[in-house]
Amino acid sequence: MIVGVARLKVRMPGNHSLKGKRRIIKSLFGQVRSRFNVAISEVGYHDLWQSAEIGLSAIGNNEPTINSALDKTLDFIERVCVAEIVDSEIEIIHLGH
């Protein structure tokens, strides 16, 4: 089994409230979930209006497929322009035999 995990730090410079941030994050998560076979969650910076830390994960039996799914998801997030990715990290974990 192979697990791919990504961590993103994003900025939303035009946002001015936590309510606005939640609206942006909820919309982004819905779009990602409908297009990609990944799990996504806000994992940090919950109290900051213009920043969020987002976690993504994918699981499967083929490393190139998992890596590609995470890469395509990050590219999509950057392309939709609701949040600027300021840092990202992907880790692939091999479990079992």
C-alpha positions, 0 to 999 in steps of 0.5 A: 500500500502506498500513501501520498500526503501533501501539505500546503500553506496558502494565502488569500490576500484579498480576504478580510474575515474568518467568515470569508476564509471559510467560504473560500476554503469550503468552495475550494474543498468542494471543487477538489473533492468533485474532481480528484480522488483525494482527501482534503482538510484544513489542518492549520492556521484556523484563526488567521484570516488570510492564511490556511494550512491544507492537508491532502492525502491519496492512497493506492498501490502505484507510486506514480499514480499517487504522486500524479494525483497529488501534483494535479490537485496542487496544480488545480488549486494554483490554477483556480486562483482563490488562494496563492500557494506559498509553500508545499511539500509532498511525501510518499509513504510505502507501507507493508510488503 
